[in-house]
């Protein structure tokens, strides 16, 4: 059970890091041929696109990474607490 909880923490941390890298990339505007940037965008787009569809436009500010980070943390905590509750039952 501990290894599953560790895996959930690792996955949440890794995806959170990818979202932070994406935010930094949006500030520096890398070349479209940059393979790292394209890889980060491909991994994060499936999570950010639905959030962007729900959030209203706020004058060019994109809050979808922030909402996604919060959602990932909430989901991670819920999963860990459910696993702990299942292990104790």
CNS distance restraints for C-alpha pairs under 8 A (distance, minus, plus):
assign (resid   1 and name CA) (resid   5 and name CA) 6.38 0.50 0.50
assign (resid   1 and name CA) (resid  83 and name CA) 7.56 0.50 0.50
assign (resid   1 and name CA) (resid  87 and name CA) 7.46 0.50 0.50
assign (resid   2 and name CA) (resid   6 and name CA) 6.13 0.50 0.50
assign (resid   3 and name CA) (resid   7 and name CA) 6.08 0.50 0.50
assign (resid   4 and name CA) (resid   8 and name CA) 6.25 0.50 0.50
assign (resid   5 and name CA) (resid   9 and name CA) 6.27 0.50 0.50
assign (resid   5 and name CA) (resid  80 and name CA) 5.97 0.50 0.50
assign (resid   5 and name CA) (resid  83 and name CA) 7.59 0.50 0.50
assign (resid   6 and name CA) (resid  10 and name CA) 6.07 0.50 0.50
assign (resid   7 and name CA) (resid  11 and name CA) 6.08 0.50 0.50
assign (resid   8 and name CA) (resid  12 and name CA) 6.10 0.50 0.50
assign (resid   8 and name CA) (resid  76 and name CA) 6.61 0.50 0.50
assign (resid   8 and name CA) (resid  79 and name CA) 7.88 0.50 0.50
assign (resid   8 and name CA) (resid  80 and name CA) 7.51 0.50 0.50
assign (resid   9 and name CA) (resid  13 and name CA) 6.03 0.50 0.50
assign (resid   9 and name CA) (resid  76 and name CA) 6.87 0.50 0.50
assign (resid  10 and name CA) (resid  14 and name CA) 5.98 0.50 0.50
assign (resid  11 and name CA) (resid  15 and name CA) 6.13 0.50 0.50
assign (resid  12 and name CA) (resid  16 and name CA) 6.04 0.50 0.50
assign (resid  12 and name CA) (resid  72 and name CA) 6.38 0.50 0.50
assign (resid  12 and name CA) (resid  73 and name CA) 7.04 0.50 0.50
assign (resid  12 and name CA) (resid  76 and name CA) 6.48 0.50 0.50
assign (resid  13 and name CA) (resid  17 and name CA) 6.09 0.50 0.50
assign (resid  14 and name CA) (resid  18 and name CA) 6.30 0.50 0.50
assign (resid  15 and name CA) (resid  19 and name CA) 6.28 0.50 0.50
assign (resid  16 and name CA) (resid  20 and name CA) 6.33 0.50 0.50
assign (resid  16 and name CA) (resid  69 and name CA) 6.02 0.50 0.50
assign (resid  16 and name CA) (resid  72 and name CA) 7.48 0.50 0.50
assign (resid  17 and name CA) (resid  21 and name CA) 6.17 0.50 0.50
assign (resid  18 and name CA) (resid  22 and name CA) 6.15 0.50 0.50
assign (resid  18 and name CA) (resid  40 and name CA) 6.47 0.50 0.50
assign (resid  18 and name CA) (resid  44 and name CA) 7.17 0.50 0.50
assign (resid  19 and name CA) (resid  23 and name CA) 6.32 0.50 0.50
assign (resid  19 and name CA) (resid  44 and name CA) 6.63 0.50 0.50
assign (resid  19 and name CA) (resid  65 and name CA) 6.23 0.50 0.50
assign (resid  19 and name CA) (resid  69 and name CA) 7.41 0.50 0.50
assign (resid  20 and name CA) (resid  24 and name CA) 6.34 0.50 0.50
assign (resid  20 and name CA) (resid  65 and name CA) 7.78 0.50 0.50
assign (resid  21 and name CA) (resid  25 and name CA) 6.06 0.50 0.50
assign (resid  21 and name CA) (resid  40 and name CA) 7.59 0.50 0.50
assign (resid  22 and name CA) (resid  26 and name CA) 6.17 0.50 0.50
assign (resid  22 and name CA) (resid  37 and name CA) 7.63 0.50 0.50
assign (resid  22 and name CA) (resid  40 and name CA) 6.39 0.50 0.50
assign (resid  22 and name CA) (resid  41 and name CA) 6.84 0.50 0.50
assign (resid  22 and name CA) (resid  44 and name CA) 7.80 0.50 0.50
assign (resid  23 and name CA) (resid  27 and name CA) 6.63 0.50 0.50
assign (resid  23 and name CA) (resid  65 and name CA) 7.32 0.50 0.50
assign (resid  24 and name CA) (resid  28 and name CA) 6.55 0.50 0.50
assign (resid  25 and name CA) (resid  29 and name CA) 5.76 0.50 0.50
assign (resid  25 and name CA) (resid  30 and name CA) 6.53 0.50 0.50
assign (resid  25 and name CA) (resid  37 and name CA) 7.02 0.50 0.50
assign (resid  26 and name CA) (resid  30 and name CA) 7.86 0.50 0.50
assign (resid  30 and name CA) (resid  34 and name CA) 6.53 0.50 0.50
assign (resid  30 and name CA) (resid  37 and name CA) 7.01 0.50 0.50
assign (resid  32 and name CA) (resid  37 and name CA) 7.70 0.50 0.50
assign (resid  32 and name CA) (resid  38 and name CA) 7.30 0.50 0.50
assign (resid  33 and name CA) (resid  38 and name CA) 7.56 0.50 0.50
assign (resid  34 and name CA) (resid  38 and name CA) 6.36 0.50 0.50
assign (resid  35 and name CA) (resid  39 and name CA) 6.08 0.50 0.50
assign (resid  36 and name CA) (resid  40 and name CA) 6.22 0.50 0.50
assign (resid  37 and name CA) (resid  41 and name CA) 6.13 0.50 0.50
assign (resid  38 and name CA) (resid  42 and name CA) 6.11 0.50 0.50
assign (resid  39 and name CA) (resid  43 and name CA) 6.31 0.50 0.50
assign (resid  40 and name CA) (resid  44 and name CA) 6.17 0.50 0.50
assign (resid  41 and name CA) (resid  45 and name CA) 5.69 0.50 0.50
assign (resid  42 and name CA) (resid  46 and name CA) 7.54 0.50 0.50
assign (resid  44 and name CA) (resid  48 and name CA) 6.21 0.50 0.50
assign (resid  45 and name CA) (resid  49 and name CA) 5.63 0.50 0.50
assign (resid  46 and name CA) (resid  50 and name CA) 7.33 0.50 0.50
assign (resid  47 and name CA) (resid  51 and name CA) 7.02 0.50 0.50
assign (resid  47 and name CA) (resid  68 and name CA) 7.18 0.50 0.50
assign (resid  48 and name CA) (resid  52 and name CA) 6.09 0.50 0.50
assign (resid  48 and name CA) (resid  64 and name CA) 5.98 0.50 0.50
assign (resid  48 and name CA) (resid  65 and name CA) 6.64 0.50 0.50
assign (resid  48 and name CA) (resid  68 and name CA) 6.80 0.50 0.50
assign (resid  49 and name CA) (resid  53 and name CA) 6.25 0.50 0.50
assign (resid  50 and name CA) (resid  54 and name CA) 6.55 0.50 0.50
assign (resid  51 and name CA) (resid  55 and name CA) 6.18 0.50 0.50
assign (resid  51 and name CA) (resid  64 and name CA) 5.69 0.50 0.50
assign (resid  51 and name CA) (resid  67 and name CA) 7.43 0.50 0.50
assign (resid  51 and name CA) (resid  68 and name CA) 7.21 0.50 0.50
assign (resid  52 and name CA) (resid  56 and name CA) 7.60 0.50 0.50
assign (resid  52 and name CA) (resid  62 and name CA) 7.99 0.50 0.50
assign (resid  52 and name CA) (resid  64 and name CA) 5.73 0.50 0.50
assign (resid  55 and name CA) (resid  63 and name CA) 7.95 0.50 0.50
assign (resid  55 and name CA) (resid  64 and name CA) 7.35 0.50 0.50
assign (resid  57 and name CA) (resid  61 and name CA) 7.42 0.50 0.50
assign (resid  57 and name CA) (resid  62 and name CA) 7.70 0.50 0.50
assign (resid  58 and name CA) (resid  62 and name CA) 7.29 0.50 0.50
assign (resid  63 and name CA) (resid  67 and name CA) 6.34 0.50 0.50
assign (resid  64 and name CA) (resid  68 and name CA) 5.97 0.50 0.50
assign (resid  65 and name CA) (resid  69 and name CA) 6.02 0.50 0.50
assign (resid  66 and name CA) (resid  70 and name CA) 6.30 0.50 0.50
assign (resid  67 and name CA) (resid  71 and name CA) 6.11 0.50 0.50
assign (resid  68 and name CA) (resid  72 and name CA) 6.03 0.50 0.50
assign (resid  69 and name CA) (resid  73 and name CA) 6.28 0.50 0.50
assign (resid  70 and name CA) (resid  74 and name CA) 6.19 0.50 0.50
assign (resid  71 and name CA) (resid  75 and name CA) 5.99 0.50 0.50
assign (resid  72 and name CA) (resid  76 and name CA) 5.97 0.50 0.50
assign (resid  73 and name CA) (resid  77 and name CA) 6.21 0.50 0.50
assign (resid  74 and name CA) (resid  78 and name CA) 6.16 0.50 0.50
assign (resid  75 and name CA) (resid  79 and name CA) 6.11 0.50 0.50
assign (resid  76 and name CA) (resid  80 and name CA) 6.19 0.50 0.50
assign (resid  77 and name CA) (resid  81 and name CA) 6.05 0.50 0.50
assign (resid  78 and name CA) (resid  82 and name CA) 6.06 0.50 0.50
assign (resid  79 and name CA) (resid  83 and name CA) 6.18 0.50 0.50
assign (resid  80 and name CA) (resid  84 and name CA) 6.16 0.50 0.50
assign (resid  81 and name CA) (resid  85 and name CA) 6.06 0.50 0.50
assign (resid  82 and name CA) (resid  86 and name CA) 6.08 0.50 0.50
assign (resid  83 and name CA) (resid  87 and name CA) 6.08 0.50 0.50
assign (resid  84 and name CA) (resid  88 and name CA) 6.21 0.50 0.50
assign (resid  85 and name CA) (resid  89 and name CA) 6.20 0.50 0.50
